[in-house]
Amino acid sequence: MKYVVIGSGVAGVSALKEIIQKSDEDAEIRLLTDETYGFYYRPRLIQCLSGEIGVEDIIINDVEWFEKNGVDLHLDEPATSIDFSDKIVHTEKGRYQYDKLLLANGAKPFVPPVKGTDLDNVFTLRIAEDAQRIYSTALESEKAVVVGGGLLGLESAYNLQKTGLEVTVLEVNEYLMSQQLDSIGGEILRRKLSDLGLTCQVRCVAREIAGEDRVEKVRLKSGREVEADFVLFSTGIRSNLEPVDNDVIETDRGIVVDERMRTSIEDVYAAGDVAQYDQRVYGIWGPSMEMGKIAGKNMLDEEASFSGYVPSFTLKVAEVNVTSLGVLEEGDGVYSEVLAEHENYCRVFKNRDDEPVGAIIVGDYEGESELVEKINP
């Protein structure tokens, strides 16, 4: 049996580990990736922007691990096209036959249509090489602009600030982390970050990045200008559909999969940021890992099903405690109440039986541990 996995992120490697453990001894296992490193913990890549850690510090499975486990690893060799009829994956360096194929080639950063994004020193952060280039530029700069006030944008800004940079975050929405917080929580977070020296401006639309050959300033739709030596866009992701023919395999925002991670083509599976399950592309580590495991089991003809994932976050955003988990909207028998406000904020969502089903916390809330345990028993 010939197994080919495209992508060395958490989805691809989680599937790979299932296959390694349970496949026949004569199985051929091949991994194709655009990365130049082995498998690393991508959520910590942001910390590499501060220089406090390097990529080597976050590697989970190095190149030798793949060799020891019988995996034919092809670094810096992304798939360019796939012939699903003849079951062949093409790259710029070769062609590879498969019996079972997993598409786990992730996503690409989304950059909004802003004039000047082709200038030098305009960055996105997705892979290890991105982090290394950004950090090198930060050491030679004084001012930076991060476009995007979501979780990754704020963490990136905070780590860049650690290098001594003056950093400004521009967020198009009315408050920060709009996917995880509400307006009150977002505003409290903005004030706390301001106390830490991080400037976050909301309701700001970047219209143009200006400069001769490299970034000099960001012009906003309002007419204001923000000086910058470089710009980092943290404005979301889009599933990487480049290797596949959309007329052959079913796609929407991602490659459409069922509960077993099967695509519309026999013997072809998808998992992680490239996959769309039940109208949703998750784009975060937890569900990508689970989807990868499910895909790996089914590629081995085991029966395993994915039943969805409720994202939850309990972490430090630039040293500020932020928790967001469970149901975060009122309606359908769900109501909310605020248990703490002002400098520290806690809003709890409850069902008809007065049981907590979701929560938003910004700052320190004494009953957080007990509350989180009730929501995620």
N, C-alpha and C positions, 0 to 999 in steps of 0.2 A: 504494500500500500504506500502510495506517495502522498504525503501531506505537505502542502505549501501554505505558509502563513505570511501575509503581507502586513507589516507593521510590528514594531518592537516596543510598543507602549504596553500599558497594563492589560488591555484586552487581549492583544496578541500573545503576550508572554503567559498570561493566565491560562489561555487555551493550550498553549504549547506545553505547559507543565502537566496538564491533564493527559495530553497525548504521549509525552515522554514516559509517564508512570505506567500507562496501561496499553500502549500499542505493542504489536508484535516486534520481536527482535530484528526482523528483516525489514521493518518499516523505514522508509526514507523520509526524513523530516527536514524541511528547508524553511528558513526565515529570511525574508527580503525586507530591507528597511532603508530609509533615507538618512538614518542616524549614523554618526561616526563613533558612537559609544555603545556599550551594551545596554542592558535594562537599568534605568535609574528612576528614582522617585520624583516624578515630574512636579508635584505640588511644591517641593522645596527649591525648585529651580529659581524662583523669585529671590530667594535668599542669596543666590550667587551674585545678584546685582549690587549687593553691599560689599562684596569681597570677603565677607566673614567666612564663607565656605566656598569651595570649588566644586566643579562637576564630579570630580573623583570622590568627593565626600558623600555623594548621594547615590552612588552606583549600588544597585542591589545584586545584580548578576553580571559579572564582567565577561569578557570575551572567552576566557578560559572555561568558565562555567558552561557555556554553550558547547564548546568542543568536548568537554568531559561527558556531556549528556547526549552526544551523538547528533547534535543539531548542526546542519550545514548553514552557517550564518553568513549572510551577504550584507555587510555594512556599506553605506553610501551607494546603495543600489536599489532605488525605488522602482516599483512596477510602472511601466509606461502604457501598457495596454494588455488586455486579456482576450484571448480567443476562447470563448466559452464552449463553442462547438467541438473543438479539438482538445479542450482542456489544457491550454498552454498559456503561461504567464510570460510576457515579454518585458525585458528591461533593455537599457542601452548596452548592456554587457553580455546578455545571453537570453535563452528561452528555456522555460522550465515546465515539464509535464507534471500534472497533478491528477490524483484520484479524488481528493477532498481539498477544498480551498477555503481559507478564511480571509475575508477582507476586514482588516483591523488597522487600516491606514490612516485613521484619525481624522483630524480636521485641520483647516487652515485659518489663521487669524483673519477676521473681517476688518477691512479698512473702509470707512465711509468715503463717499466721493468728495474729497477735499482737494482743492487745487494745491499743487506743490508737493505731493507725497513722493515725487520722484527725486527730490533733492537729497543730497548726502545728509546723513545723521537723522533719518526718519526710520524708526524701528518698530517691529512687532516682536513679541516674545512667545515662542512656541517650543523651540528645541534648544539643546545645550549651546550650540554655536551662537544662537541669538543672544543668550545671556552673556557669553564671553565678549561678544562685540559691544554690547551695551555697557558693560562694566568698563571696558577699555576706554570707551568714549567718555564715560562719566568722569574718569580720572583726569581728563584733559578739558573738562567743562566747568562752568560756574552755575548755569541755569538750565533747568529742564522743564518740559511740559509733558504731563501724562494726560492723554485724552481718554476719558472713561473713569467714572467714579464707582465702579463695581468693586467686588471683592479683590480681584486680581490687580486692578488699577491702583487701588489704595495700598495694597501690600507692595506693589512695585514702587510706588512713590515713596513709601516709608523707607524701603531699603536703599533707594537712590539717595534719599536725604542723609543716610548714614555715611555716605562718601563725602559729605560736606557740601552737597549741591543745594541750591535754592530751588525747590520743586513746587510747581503749581499744578493742581488737578482740575481739569475741566470736565464737568458732567452736564449732559444735555437735559436730564430730567430734573424734577423739582427737588429731589433729595438724593443722598448717596445710597448705594446698595439697594436700589429700588426693587430688585427681584427678591430680596430677603427681608427687608425692613418696611415699615410704614413711614409716613411723613414725619411723625414725632421722633421716632427712633433714628431716622436718617439725619434729622437736624441736630439731635443730641450728639450723634457720632461726629458730625461736622465740627461742632463746638469743641469736643474733646480733642479732635485731631488738630484743630487750630491752636489749642493750648500746648500741643507738642511741636508747634512750629510748622505744621504742614498746611499750606493754603489750598483750600478746596472751594471752587466756585461752581455753583449750580446754575441751571438754566442758561448754560453757555453752549453755543453752537460754533464749532471751529469752521470758518469759511475758507481760509487759505493759509498755507505755510509759505512764508516769504523768505527770500534770501537770494544771493547771487548764485552760488554753486551749492551752498549748504545752508542749513536752517539758521535763521537769524531772529525770527519772530513768528507768532501765530496771530493771525487776524481773525477776530470773532465777527459773527453776524451783526452784533450790536455796533460794530465799528471800533471797539476797543482792540488794543494790541497787547500781547504778552511776549516779552523778550525770552528767547530760548536758544541754547546752543545745540540742543537736540530735542526730538519729540518721540515719545513712545505711545503708540496706539494700543489701548486695551479696551476694545469695543466689541468683544464677542468673537465667536467662531462660526465657521460654516463647514459642514461635512466635506471631506475631500473626495469628490466624485471623479477626479481626473482620470484614473485608470480604467473606468468602466464606461461602456456605451449605454447611455440612458434609454436608448431605443430597444435594448436587449434585456436589461435587468430593470426591475421595478424600482423607481426612485421617487422621492418627494423632496423633503428637505435633507434626507439622508437615504441610505439604501434600506428599503422597507424589509423588515424581518418579522417572523412570527415568534411565538413564545419559545421555540426551540432554536432561535437565531438562524433559521433557514431563510434564504432569499427566494426570489421567484424562479431561480435556476437550480436544478437538481445538483446536489453535491457542493453547492456554494453557500457559505455561511458568512455572516457579518456580525461584528460586535464592536462596542465602544463608541467613540464619537462619530464614526462614519455611519452607524446604524440608527434606524428610526423604528422604534417599537411603540405600538399603540399611539401613533401620532406624535411621538415625543423623541427628541434627541437630547440625551441627558447632559453630556459634555462635562462630566465630573468623574473623579477617580472611582468612587464606590460602585456605582452601577456598571461602569466599564469593566471592573474586575469581575463582577458577578456575571455579566453577559459573556465575558471571555471564557469563564469556567463552564457555563452552560453550552457554549458553542463547542468547546473542546470535547465535552462528554458526548454530544450528539454526533460529532465527527467520528467518534469511536462506536457509533450505533448504540450508545446508551440512551435512555430516555430521561431527559432533564428539561425542566421548563422554567422560564423567567416570568415572574408575576408582577413586575414593576418595582419601583423603588421610590420611597419618600425621602427626598433630600433633607439632610439636617446638618447644621453647622454650629459647632461650639468651638470657638477659636479666638485668638488674639488678632485684631486688626490694628496694626501699628500700636501694640501694647494695650489696646482697648478691648475688653471682653465683649464679644458679640455672639449671641446665640439666636438661631433661627431654625425652627423645626416643626414638622407636622403641618396641620391645617392652618393657613394664615389668612383666611377670608371668612367673613360672616355670611350667613345664609344657610339654607337647608338644615335648620335646626342648630346651627352654630352661632354663638354670640361671643362677645369678648368683654373683658374688663381689665382696667389698668390697676396693677397692684403697687407699682412704684413709679415715680415720675421725677421731673426736674433733672438733676445731674445723673441719676441712674434710672433707667426706664425698664419696666416689665409689663408687657401686655399679654394676657393669657386668653386663649380661645377655648371655649367649653361647649360640650354637646348638651342635648336635652336633659341628660342625667347629671348635669353639673360636673362632668369629668373633663379634665384638661385634655385637649387633642392637639394643641399647638401653642407656640409661644415665641415672642420676640423679646429679647433682652439686650440692652446696651448698657455697659458698665457693670457694676457689682450689685448683685441682688442676692440677699442672704439665703433665700429659699430656692436658689436655682437648681442645685443638685437633686433635691427631692422632687421638684417640678419636672425636670427632664426625665427622671426615672419613671414618673407616672405616665408621661407621654410615650416614652420608649421603654416599656417594662422588660 
